[in-house]
Amino acid sequence: MLTPEHYQNVFQQAHRAGSPHFTIIARNNNLSHPRLGLAVPKKQIKTAVGRNRFKRLSRESFRNHQHKLPNKDFVVIAKKSAQDLSNEEMFNLLEKLWQRLSRPSRG
């Protein structure tokens, strides 16, 4: 996702799946593919290296799962403890959340 408006749309009327380390917010889009947005506040992950690692792993996980994901906009929001996860732990956690958000929404 590219513009602040895209992010704003997701934050309104979104459904979410979360863990102690990060939250993924999702909202249906009118496109033929899912999109990814990232929110990695400096307040949560202090170092640029840590923020970049989080973003890189999130993008990689999204890329690996996007063919199974519904046409939604997803925003991954980092929390402070995300920087303490190993790459493998982060991938496993993201995979669980992608699956949870891929279920048909009830409503």
Secondary structure, DSSP 8 states (H G I E B T S, - for coil): --SHHHHHHHHTT-EEEE-SSEEEEEEE-SSSS-EEEEE--TTTS-SHHHHHHHHHHHHHHHHHHTTTS-SEEEEEEE-GGGGGS-HHHHHHHHHHHHHHHHS----
